[in-house]
């Protein structure tokens, strides 16, 4: 069934439950109430799907140059993989630009369109798949973000507040947290905890990526263009941002990454992999800090997967990724931005990415008459801040 048919079936089921209770002259049972509530939530979700589909259909109807290649045979709707969310939005923006040009995409020479920020909060996965899914993305357009120059919100103690002037911004970074809270009898001096902060001066950085020369015929195929934009522009740019979030040195406008930030805890190798991982975990949990995730090089995750109970001959120590995450106490993501033998355990909410406005896609078709090619360039402006470095543990996994 398509979404509209599914919605009709859900609404029919809800009516039948209510009418059955009325016919029996009784109230709804707890089970019936639970069923109606679940069906109500399902109906809301289906209505949202239908509304988005109708908007998408209306948009595609007026593009006049680029069309989705694949459609669902049952619903007639474009087929879009989950990874393509940003790429589809970006390509739709280019297609709209083309539709406003007499002659459509074939006549488009150049132009710039705004697209959702690569790291928009609405595009982050609910279940972490990458390092950037673990890190909080601040919507800088919302009141209270501390980014807008006219944002007058007063930050609470322990919360990083940011002020922005032009391309520069500054914020408070907590560098010490020694809790001396205790009961105090009469006549005894009251304790004072050590909460230390530094003012950090930084700036927003431009992250840019551009395709090689692409064949003009790709403009005839919406699906191919989505793949190009998603893989070559989106994924490669996110890889660069992720790498700098972890270990950027602040040079040539790179972020100053977590591993280059003063105050990060260090866990040395303690003789075996399991003991080292446990020590890093409790460096946070033992100090009553949060642990929201681990970042590992893919080869180190493989090494954990291959651990056996009795050296090289026993059963595997962990039967699944879920068992590994249960032992580590948090979700695990892999990143090529970490060298083999190095991991990070952290409360990743203590680092924040700050997208400024929309990203931009620039279409350059000036080579059409020269060699029948075009290029697309991506450009986005982002800030990055580490609020509490001591909530990050850099872990050495080998001797």
C-alpha positions as a printed Julia matrix, in Angstrom:
399×3 Matrix{Float64}:
   0.0     0.0     0.0
   1.13    3.56   -0.62
   1.14    6.07    2.29
  -2.36    7.36    1.56
  -3.79    3.84    1.56
  -1.91    3.07    4.77
  -3.37    6.19    6.41
  -6.9     5.16    5.37
  -6.36    1.68    6.88
  -5.03    3.14   10.15
  -7.97    5.52   10.48
 -10.39    2.66    9.76
  -8.82    0.55   12.53
  -9.18    3.42   15.02
 -12.85    3.88   14.13
 -13.56    0.17   14.45
 -12.08    0.07   17.96
 -14.16    3.04   19.12
 -17.35    1.79   17.45
 -16.87   -1.66   19.01
 -16.71   -0.15   22.49
 -19.78    2.01   21.82
 -21.72   -0.99   20.54
 -20.92   -2.89   23.75
 -21.87    0.16   25.86
 -18.53    0.16   27.64
 -15.4     2.26   28.04
 -12.26    1.53   26.07
  -9.97   -1.03   27.7
  -6.35   -0.21   28.51
  -5.24   -2.36   25.58
  -7.62   -0.55   23.24
  -6.43    2.85   24.48
  -2.82    1.81   23.88
  -3.72    0.61   20.37
  -5.5     3.88   19.51
  -2.56    5.95   20.79
  -0.12    3.89   18.71
  -2.34    4.19   15.63
  -2.67    7.94   16.22
   1.13    8.33   16.23
   1.32    6.2    13.07
  -1.29    8.4    11.39
   0.66   11.58   12.24
   3.83   10.07   10.74
   1.97    9.01    7.57
   0.45   12.47    7.16
   3.96   13.94    7.33
   5.17   11.48    4.68
   2.26   12.35    2.4
   2.82   16.08    2.82
   6.53   15.77    2.0
   5.76   13.62   -1.04
   3.25   16.15   -2.34
   5.77   18.99   -1.93
   8.45   16.93   -3.67
   6.11   16.1    -6.54
   5.19   19.76   -6.95
   8.85   20.74   -7.02
   9.82   18.08   -9.55
   6.89   19.05  -11.75
   8.35   22.51  -12.3
  12.04   21.69  -12.66
  12.2    21.35  -16.43
  15.69   19.96  -16.77
  16.62   17.43  -14.07
  14.47   14.49  -12.98
  14.76   11.63  -10.56
  15.9     8.52  -12.42
  14.18    5.94  -10.24
  10.63    5.88   -8.96
   8.72    3.53   -6.68
   6.5     1.43   -8.96
   3.75    1.37   -6.33
   3.63    5.06   -5.38
   5.35    6.86   -8.26
   7.53    8.68   -5.72
  11.27    9.24   -6.21
  13.49    6.59   -4.61
  16.01    8.25   -2.3
  18.43    6.36   -0.08
  18.9     7.6     3.5
  22.43    8.83    2.81
  21.14   10.98   -0.03
  19.13   13.38    2.17
  21.52   16.3     1.87
  22.54   15.43   -1.69
  18.91   15.37   -2.81
  18.17   18.73   -1.18
  21.29   20.21   -2.78
  20.49   18.81   -6.21
  16.89   20.01   -5.92
  18.27   23.5    -5.28
  20.42   23.28   -8.43
  17.45   21.96  -10.39
  15.31   24.88   -9.23
  18.07   27.24  -10.36
  18.06   25.5   -13.75
  14.27   25.72  -14.01
  14.48   29.51  -13.73
  16.87   29.67  -16.68
  15.33   29.86  -20.17
  16.15   26.52  -21.74
  16.55   24.71  -18.39
  19.72   22.94  -17.24
  21.26   22.82  -20.7
  21.3    26.61  -20.87
  22.6    27.16  -17.33
  26.06   28.77  -17.43
  26.69   29.65  -13.79
  24.91   30.34  -10.54
  24.97   29.97   -6.76
  22.32   28.42   -4.52
  22.0    28.11   -0.79
  21.67   24.58    0.58
  21.19   23.17    4.1
  24.39   23.15    6.12
  26.17   19.78    5.87
  26.04   19.6     9.64
  22.51   20.88   10.08
  21.0    19.47   13.32
  18.09   18.09   11.28
  20.41   15.94    9.15
  22.33   14.27   11.98
  21.54   10.58   12.45
  19.64    9.62   15.63
  21.79    6.5    16.0
  25.46    7.5    15.74
  27.12    6.15   12.6
  30.02    8.57   12.38
  32.01   10.72   14.76
  30.12   13.83   13.68
  26.85   12.21   14.75
  28.2    12.21   18.33
  29.06   15.9    18.42
  26.42   18.5    19.18
  25.63   20.83   16.29
  24.43   24.24   17.43
  21.72   25.89   15.38
  23.26   29.35   15.27
  19.99   30.91   14.05
  18.14   29.95   17.22
  17.91   32.28   20.24
  20.26   31.17   22.99
  22.92   29.76   20.65
  25.27   32.53   21.76
  26.44   33.06   18.18
  24.29   35.9    16.91
  25.66   39.36   17.74
  22.31   40.42   19.21
  21.93   37.28   21.35
  21.78   38.64   24.89
  21.21   35.38   26.73
  23.28   35.1    29.9
  25.16   31.81   30.03
  25.0    29.68   33.17
  28.15   28.67   35.03
  29.7    25.71   33.24
  28.07   26.51   29.93
  30.21   27.83   27.08
  28.89   31.18   25.94
  30.01   32.69   22.7
  30.19   36.22   21.39
  30.73   36.95   17.73
  32.28   39.92   15.98
  32.58   39.47   12.22
  34.33   36.17   11.52
  35.82   35.94   15.03
  34.17   34.49   18.1
  35.16   33.93   21.7
  33.84   31.62   24.39
  34.48   30.34   27.9
  36.27   27.0    28.21
  36.21   25.22   31.56
  39.72   24.06   32.45
  39.27   22.81   36.03
  36.48   21.18   38.0
  37.4    20.11   41.53
  34.31   19.46   43.6
  34.7    20.25   47.3
  31.0    20.3    48.17
  30.29   18.82   51.64
  28.19   19.21   54.75
  29.28   22.1    57.01
  28.72   22.22   60.79
  28.22   25.5    62.61
  31.3    27.65   62.93
  33.3    25.88   60.23
  34.5    27.63   57.09
  32.45   26.81   54.04
  34.13   24.84   51.25
  35.05   26.35   47.92
  35.12   24.26   44.76
  37.63   24.99   42.03
  35.86   25.88   38.78
  38.34   27.49   36.41
  37.6    29.03   33.0
  39.66   30.48   30.16
  38.49   32.88   27.47
  39.19   31.29   24.08
  39.53   33.42   20.95
  38.81   31.67   17.66
  37.3    32.21   14.22
  34.95   30.53   11.79
  36.6    28.45    9.07
  35.59   27.92    5.46
  35.53   24.3     4.27
  35.52   24.05    0.48
  35.37   21.19   -2.01
  34.96   21.12   -5.79
  34.29   18.38   -8.31
  36.58   17.63  -11.21
  35.26   18.45  -14.69
  31.97   16.55  -15.11
  30.31   15.54  -18.37
  27.39   17.76  -19.3
  25.17   14.71  -19.83
  25.05   14.2   -16.04
  22.62   17.13  -15.95
  20.1    14.9   -17.74
  20.16   12.36  -14.93
  19.02   13.54  -11.5
  20.11   10.32   -9.79
  23.67   10.47  -11.12
  23.94   14.08  -10.03
  22.71   13.23   -6.52
  25.42   10.55   -6.28
  28.11   12.97   -7.43
  27.06   15.69   -5.0
  26.55   13.27   -2.09
  29.79   11.3    -2.5
  32.29   13.69   -3.99
  31.2    16.86   -2.23
  29.31   15.88    0.9
  31.18   12.78    2.07
  34.66   14.07    1.26
  34.01   17.42    2.95
  32.61   15.72    6.05
  35.74   13.53    6.14
  37.93   16.65    6.16
  35.86   18.27    8.92
  35.91   15.07   11.0
  39.68   14.76   10.63
  40.21   18.35   11.81
  37.7    18.0    14.67
  39.89   15.2    16.0
  43.42   16.35   15.28
  43.43   19.65   13.37
  46.42   21.82   14.26
  44.81   25.22   13.74
  47.14   26.01   10.84
  46.0    27.12    7.36
  42.52   27.74    8.77
  42.02   24.2    10.05
  40.17   23.69   13.33
  42.2    23.2    16.47
  41.07   19.64   17.13
  40.28   17.79   20.31
  43.62   15.97   20.46
  45.44   19.31   20.07
  43.49   20.95   22.9
  45.19   21.47   26.25
  43.56   19.68   29.18
  42.47   16.46   27.46
  43.03   13.41   29.66
  45.55   10.79   28.54
  45.24    7.04   29.12
  48.45    5.1    28.45
  48.52    1.44   27.41
  48.29   -0.7    30.56
  49.56   -4.06   29.3
  46.53   -5.42   27.41
  43.76   -4.01   25.28
  40.81   -4.85   27.52
  42.39   -3.36   30.65
  43.35   -0.2    28.75
  39.84    0.29   27.43
  38.37   -0.27   30.88
  40.79    2.21   32.47
  39.84    4.87   29.92
  36.14    4.26   30.51
  36.47    4.69   34.25
  38.68    7.76   33.87
  35.32    9.37   33.04
  32.78    7.26   34.92
  34.93    7.13   38.06
  34.95   10.92   38.15
  31.17   11.07   37.69
  31.52   12.3    34.12
  29.37   11.28   31.15
  30.53    8.84   28.48
  28.51    9.26   25.3
  30.69    7.47   22.76
  34.0     6.02   21.57
  35.91    6.86   18.41
  38.22    4.13   17.1
  40.29    3.54   14.03
  38.57    0.74   12.03
  41.59   -1.54   12.52
  41.34   -1.16   16.31
  37.67   -2.08   16.26
  38.66   -5.16   14.26
  41.29   -6.01   16.9
  38.59   -5.87   19.6
  36.27   -8.05   17.51
  39.04  -10.68   17.2
  39.83  -10.9    20.92
  39.48  -14.45   22.27
  38.83  -15.7    25.78
  41.99  -17.85   25.95
  44.62  -16.21   23.82
  44.34  -17.29   20.19
  42.29  -20.48   20.63
  39.24  -19.7    22.78
  35.83  -18.4    21.85
  35.54  -14.83   20.71
  35.36  -12.52   23.73
  32.64  -10.38   22.13
  29.95  -12.02   20.02
  28.69   -8.82   18.38
  29.14   -5.08   18.03
  26.41   -4.68   20.64
  28.47   -6.67   23.17
  31.51   -4.49   22.48
  29.45   -1.35   23.05
  27.95   -2.84   26.22
  31.46   -3.46   27.6
  32.69    0.0    26.59
  29.59    1.64   28.02
  28.69    3.74   24.97
  28.21    3.65   21.18
  31.29    3.07   19.01
  32.04    4.9    15.76
  35.07    4.49   13.53
  37.13    7.25   11.98
  40.07    7.37    9.61
  40.99   10.61   11.37
  42.51    8.52   14.16
  45.79    6.69   13.65
  45.75    2.93   14.39
  46.43    2.42   18.07
  44.71    5.62   19.19
  41.14    6.02   20.44
  39.04    8.68   22.13
  36.45    8.1    24.86
  34.42   11.17   25.68
  31.33   13.07   26.54
  31.09   14.31   22.97
  28.42   16.87   23.86
  31.28   18.94   25.32
  32.43   19.7    21.77
  30.22   21.7    19.44
  30.14   22.5    15.73
  28.77   25.89   14.76
  27.46   26.19   11.18
  27.02   29.81   10.07
  24.08   30.27    7.74
  23.41   28.05    4.76
  26.12   26.34    2.79
  26.49   27.22   -0.87
  26.74   25.27   -4.1
  28.29   27.09   -7.04
  27.54   25.8   -10.53
  30.22   26.63  -13.11
  29.25   25.8   -16.7
  31.58   28.15  -18.53
  33.5    25.21  -20.06
  30.4    24.08  -21.98
  31.65   25.5   -25.25
  35.24   24.38  -24.6
  34.9    20.69  -23.68
  31.23   20.11  -22.76
  31.9    19.92  -18.99
  30.82   21.68  -15.81
  31.91   21.84  -12.17
  30.13   22.17   -8.84
  31.82   23.75   -5.83
  30.71   23.42   -2.21
  31.5    26.03    0.43
  30.39   26.16    4.07
  31.49   28.19    7.09
  31.85   26.49   10.47
  33.18   27.12   13.93
  34.29   24.49   16.44
  34.67   24.68   20.21
  35.71   22.29   22.95
  33.97   23.37   26.14
  35.38   20.9    28.68
  38.63   19.25   27.54
  38.84   17.05   30.66
  35.71   15.21   29.45
  37.82   13.7    26.64
  40.27   10.83   27.08
  42.97   10.17   24.49
  43.68    6.42   24.68
  46.81    4.58   23.52
  45.83    1.02   22.57
  49.24   -0.5    21.84
  52.57   -0.77   23.67
